[in-house]
Amino acid sequence: MQGYILKITPLKEEDLIVKVLTPNAIHTLYRFYGARHSTINLGYKIDFEIEYTLGNMPKLRRITHLGYSWLKILPKALLWQQFITLLASHLEGIERIDPFYFELLQKMAKKLTKQDAKRVLVESYIELLRFEGRLHDSFECFVCEAPIQENPVLVRAFLSAHGSCIPKRSFDKKKIAYLMRSGDGQFLEDEEIEALWQIVQEGL
Ligand SMILES: [Zn+2]
């Protein structure tokens, strides 16, 4: 089966506990250290098998790394790992999962080949918020609940607020409306994408 490595927890003698996101489940698996094992890393897409044994944590076996060309571009690979870590925290404690999350990572990995990493991450986060029913695109202030006429301030989960209610950086309302409606950030400057990515890093 195939999955993405969401989290790696080192144990004694280089054994690991590895969380792998597959289309329908997040598996928590034990991996013994051994010279013949292929290297694994956070965010890698792998082909693998699970060995079930009575009373013990299932084991991660027969790992093959299904690489992406952009993994060699360090800044891209690091941003991908940052997003994977945010996703792992977001999905903490969940075992059965909707295929949406696996498919989202599939799409992102493909887009990263050609597109700017931060744009891919911001646009994908919009998709995640929409899927989870958390995309608030009506520009109503989450503090005072009144409509926002001016450019909105955005906070965690891209909730919007009046500049007078939350004194933070505001964003161009038209561009953000387009981003939220279409999931497309083409009208946003790099500097705006950077500011949105900073918000994403506060947590999904
Ligand atoms: Zn307000």
Boltz pocket constraint, residues with backbone or C-beta under 6 A from the ligand:
constraints:
  - pocket:
      binder: B
      contacts: [[A, 141], [A, 142], [A, 143], [A, 144], [A, 145], [A, 146], [A, 161], [A, 162], [A, 164], [A, 165]]
      max_distance: 6.0
